[in-house]
Amino acid sequence: MPGGVSNMHNHTEAKAPFWKRMMWLVIIYGASVLALGVVATLFRMMMTAAGMRSH
């Protein structure tokens, strides 16, 4: 194209290997489970501090 403007549709991007994509999936899943555990623990600590007991 004139003026040095590139066409984004002609850009070919190589796909990451399957193991690398799976590694990202496992990392993101693990981080979300860990974050949920931290939030649950904080809620439990706040409820215990407020005098709420399970029995």
N, CA, C and O atoms as a GROMACS GRO file, in nm:
protein
  220
    1MET      N    1   0.084  -0.118   0.000
    1MET     CA    2   0.000   0.000   0.000
    1MET      C    3   0.088   0.124   0.000
    1MET      O    4   0.197   0.124   0.058
    2PRO      N    5   0.043   0.229  -0.064
    2PRO     CA    6   0.123   0.352  -0.066
    2PRO      C    7   0.126   0.418   0.072
    2PRO      O    8   0.032   0.406   0.150
    3GLY      N    9   0.233   0.486   0.098
    3GLY     CA   10   0.245   0.559   0.224
    3GLY      C   11   0.298   0.475   0.338
    3GLY      O   12   0.303   0.523   0.451
    4GLY      N   13   0.338   0.352   0.314
    4GLY     CA   14   0.396   0.267   0.416
    4GLY      C   15   0.296   0.206   0.512
    4GLY      O   16   0.336   0.155   0.617
    5VAL      N   17   0.168   0.208   0.479
    5VAL     CA   18   0.066   0.149   0.565
    5VAL      C   19   0.059   0.000   0.535
    5VAL      O   20   0.042  -0.040   0.419
    6SER      N   21   0.072  -0.082   0.638
    6SER     CA   22   0.070  -0.226   0.616
    6SER      C   23  -0.071  -0.280   0.631
    6SER      O   24  -0.153  -0.224   0.704
    7ASN      N   25  -0.097  -0.388   0.564
    7ASN     CA   26  -0.226  -0.455   0.573
    7ASN      C   27  -0.218  -0.561   0.681
    7ASN      O   28  -0.138  -0.654   0.671
    8MET      N   29  -0.299  -0.550   0.785
    8MET     CA   30  -0.294  -0.643   0.898
    8MET      C   31  -0.344  -0.781   0.860
    8MET      O   32  -0.310  -0.879   0.926
    9HIS      N   33  -0.425  -0.792   0.754
    9HIS     CA   34  -0.480  -0.921   0.716
    9HIS      C   35  -0.375  -1.011   0.652
    9HIS      O   36  -0.392  -1.133   0.650
   10ASN      N   37  -0.268  -0.954   0.601
   10ASN     CA   38  -0.163  -1.034   0.538
   10ASN      C   39  -0.062  -1.086   0.639
   10ASN      O   40   0.024  -1.167   0.605
   11HIS      N   41  -0.072  -1.041   0.761
   11HIS     CA   42   0.022  -1.082   0.866
   11HIS      C   43  -0.011  -1.225   0.910
   11HIS      O   44  -0.121  -1.252   0.957
   12THR      N   45   0.084  -1.313   0.895
   12THR     CA   46   0.063  -1.452   0.938
   12THR      C   47   0.134  -1.471   1.071
   12THR      O   48   0.254  -1.444   1.083
   13GLU      N   49   0.060  -1.517   1.168
   13GLU     CA   50   0.114  -1.536   1.303
   13GLU      C   51   0.123  -1.686   1.330
   13GLU      O   52   0.025  -1.759   1.313
   14ALA      N   53   0.240  -1.731   1.373
   14ALA     CA   54   0.259  -1.872   1.403
   14ALA      C   55   0.187  -1.907   1.533
   14ALA      O   56   0.194  -1.832   1.631
   15LYS      N   57   0.119  -2.020   1.533
   15LYS     CA   58   0.050  -2.066   1.654
   15LYS      C   59   0.152  -2.123   1.751
   15LYS      O   60   0.250  -2.187   1.711
   16ALA      N   61   0.129  -2.098   1.878
   16ALA     CA   62   0.218  -2.153   1.981
   16ALA      C   63   0.200  -2.305   1.986
   16ALA      O   64   0.092  -2.356   1.955
   17PRO      N   65   0.304  -2.377   2.026
   17PRO     CA   66   0.291  -2.523   2.036
   17PRO      C   67   0.182  -2.562   2.137
   17PRO      O   68   0.150  -2.486   2.229
   18PHE      N   69   0.127  -2.681   2.117
   18PHE     CA   70   0.018  -2.729   2.201
   18PHE      C   71   0.058  -2.732   2.347
   18PHE      O   72  -0.021  -2.693   2.433
   19TRP      N   73   0.178  -2.779   2.379
   19TRP     CA   74   0.220  -2.790   2.519
   19TRP      C   75   0.230  -2.652   2.584
   19TRP      O   76   0.203  -2.638   2.703
   20LYS      N   77   0.268  -2.550   2.506
   20LYS     CA   78   0.278  -2.416   2.562
   20LYS      C   79   0.140  -2.358   2.591
   20LYS      O   80   0.121  -2.292   2.693
   21ARG      N   81   0.045  -2.384   2.502
   21ARG     CA   82  -0.092  -2.338   2.527
   21ARG      C   83  -0.152  -2.410   2.647
   21ARG      O   84  -0.223  -2.348   2.726
   22MET      N   85  -0.125  -2.539   2.661
   22MET     CA   86  -0.176  -2.615   2.776
   22MET      C   87  -0.110  -2.567   2.906
   22MET      O   88  -0.175  -2.563   3.010
   23MET      N   89   0.018  -2.531   2.898
   23MET     CA   90   0.088  -2.480   3.017
   23MET      C   91   0.022  -2.351   3.066
   23MET      O   92   0.003  -2.333   3.186
   24TRP      N   93  -0.014  -2.262   2.973
   24TRP     CA   94  -0.082  -2.139   3.012
   24TRP      C   95  -0.217  -2.169   3.074
   24TRP      O   96  -0.257  -2.105   3.171
   25LEU      N   97  -0.289  -2.265   3.018
   25LEU     CA   98  -0.419  -2.304   3.073
   25LEU      C   99  -0.404  -2.352   3.216
   25LEU      O  100  -0.482  -2.312   3.303
   26VAL      N  101  -0.305  -2.436   3.242
   26VAL     CA  102  -0.283  -2.490   3.377
   26VAL      C  103  -0.241  -2.378   3.473
   26VAL      O  104  -0.286  -2.376   3.588
   27ILE      N  105  -0.156  -2.287   3.427
   27ILE     CA  106  -0.111  -2.177   3.513
   27ILE      C  107  -0.228  -2.086   3.550
   27ILE      O  108  -0.244  -2.049   3.666
   28ILE      N  109  -0.311  -2.052   3.452
   28ILE     CA  110  -0.425  -1.964   3.480
   28ILE      C  111  -0.525  -2.034   3.570
   28ILE      O  112  -0.580  -1.971   3.661
   29TYR      N  113  -0.550  -2.163   3.547
   29TYR     CA  114  -0.643  -2.239   3.631
   29TYR      C  115  -0.590  -2.245   3.775
   29TYR      O  116  -0.664  -2.221   3.870
   30GLY      N  117  -0.462  -2.276   3.790
   30GLY     CA  118  -0.402  -2.285   3.923
   30GLY      C  119  -0.406  -2.152   3.997
   30GLY      O  120  -0.433  -2.148   4.117
   31ALA      N  121  -0.379  -2.043   3.926
   31ALA     CA  122  -0.383  -1.911   3.988
   31ALA      C  123  -0.524  -1.874   4.032
   31ALA      O  124  -0.543  -1.812   4.137
   32SER      N  125  -0.624  -1.913   3.953
   32SER     CA  126  -0.762  -1.881   3.991
   32SER      C  127  -0.806  -1.962   4.112
   32SER      O  128  -0.876  -1.911   4.199
   33VAL      N  129  -0.766  -2.089   4.119
   33VAL     CA  130  -0.799  -2.172   4.236
   33VAL      C  131  -0.730  -2.117   4.360
   33VAL      O  132  -0.790  -2.112   4.468
   34LEU      N  133  -0.605  -2.077   4.346
   34LEU     CA  134  -0.531  -2.019   4.458
   34LEU      C  135  -0.596  -1.889   4.506
   34LEU      O  136  -0.610  -1.867   4.627
   35ALA      N  137  -0.636  -1.804   4.413
   35ALA     CA  138  -0.701  -1.678   4.450
   35ALA      C  139  -0.833  -1.704   4.522
   35ALA      O  140  -0.866  -1.636   4.619
   36LEU      N  141  -0.909  -1.802   4.474
   36LEU     CA  142  -1.035  -1.836   4.540
   36LEU      C  143  -1.010  -1.886   4.682
   36LEU      O  144  -1.085  -1.853   4.773
   37GLY      N  145  -0.905  -1.966   4.701
   37GLY     CA  146  -0.870  -2.014   4.834
   37GLY      C  147  -0.832  -1.901   4.928
   37GLY      O  148  -0.869  -1.902   5.046
   38VAL      N  149  -0.759  -1.803   4.878
   38VAL     CA  150  -0.719  -1.688   4.960
   38VAL      C  151  -0.842  -1.608   5.002
   38VAL      O  152  -0.855  -1.569   5.118
   39VAL      N  153  -0.933  -1.582   4.907
   39VAL     CA  154  -1.055  -1.506   4.939
   39VAL      C  155  -1.141  -1.583   5.040
   39VAL      O  156  -1.194  -1.523   5.133
   40ALA      N  157  -1.154  -1.714   5.022
   40ALA     CA  158  -1.234  -1.794   5.115
   40ALA      C  159  -1.173  -1.792   5.254
   40ALA      O  160  -1.246  -1.783   5.354
   41THR      N  161  -1.041  -1.800   5.263
   41THR     CA  162  -0.974  -1.795   5.392
   41THR      C  163  -0.994  -1.660   5.460
   41THR      O  164  -1.017  -1.653   5.580
   42LEU      N  165  -0.985  -1.553   5.382
   42LEU     CA  166  -1.007  -1.419   5.439
   42LEU      C  167  -1.150  -1.405   5.491
   42LEU      O  168  -1.170  -1.350   5.599
   43PHE      N  169  -1.249  -1.453   5.415
   43PHE     CA  170  -1.387  -1.447   5.462
   43PHE      C  171  -1.404  -1.529   5.589
   43PHE      O  172  -1.474  -1.486   5.681
   44ARG      N  173  -1.342  -1.645   5.595
   44ARG     CA  174  -1.353  -1.729   5.714
   44ARG      C  175  -1.292  -1.660   5.836
   44ARG      O  176  -1.348  -1.665   5.945
   45MET      N  177  -1.177  -1.595   5.816
   45MET     CA  178  -1.113  -1.523   5.926
   45MET      C  179  -1.199  -1.406   5.973
   45MET      O  180  -1.212  -1.383   6.093
   46MET      N  181  -1.259  -1.333   5.878
   46MET     CA  182  -1.346  -1.221   5.917
   46MET      C  183  -1.470  -1.270   5.991
   46MET      O  184  -1.512  -1.207   6.088
   47MET      N  185  -1.527  -1.379   5.947
   47MET     CA  186  -1.646  -1.432   6.013
   47MET      C  187  -1.613  -1.485   6.152
   47MET      O  188  -1.692  -1.468   6.245
   48THR      N  189  -1.497  -1.547   6.167
   48THR     CA  190  -1.454  -1.594   6.299
   48THR      C  191  -1.429  -1.476   6.391
   48THR      O  192  -1.465  -1.479   6.509
   49ALA      N  193  -1.367  -1.371   6.339
   49ALA     CA  194  -1.340  -1.251   6.419
   49ALA      C  195  -1.470  -1.183   6.462
   49ALA      O  196  -1.475  -1.118   6.567
   50ALA      N  197  -1.575  -1.196   6.381
   50ALA     CA  198  -1.705  -1.135   6.414
   50ALA      C  199  -1.785  -1.221   6.511
   50ALA      O  200  -1.894  -1.183   6.551
   51GLY      N  201  -1.732  -1.337   6.548
   51GLY     CA  202  -1.800  -1.423   6.644
   51GLY      C  203  -1.887  -1.529   6.582
   51GLY      O  204  -1.961  -1.597   6.653
   52MET      N  205  -1.881  -1.546   6.453
   52MET     CA  206  -1.961  -1.650   6.388
   52MET      C  207  -1.885  -1.782   6.396
   52MET      O  208  -1.767  -1.791   6.360
   53ARG      N  209  -1.953  -1.884   6.442
   53ARG     CA  210  -1.893  -2.017   6.454
   53ARG      C  211  -1.977  -2.116   6.376
   53ARG      O  212  -2.096  -2.093   6.353
   54SER      N  213  -1.916  -2.226   6.336
   54SER     CA  214  -1.991  -2.327   6.260
   54SER      C  215  -2.069  -2.420   6.350
   54SER      O  216  -2.153  -2.497   6.303
   55HIS      N  217  -2.044  -2.416   6.482
   55HIS     CA  218  -2.120  -2.502   6.574
   55HIS      C  219  -2.170  -2.425   6.692
   55HIS      O  220  -2.236  -2.481   6.779
   0.00000   0.00000   0.00000
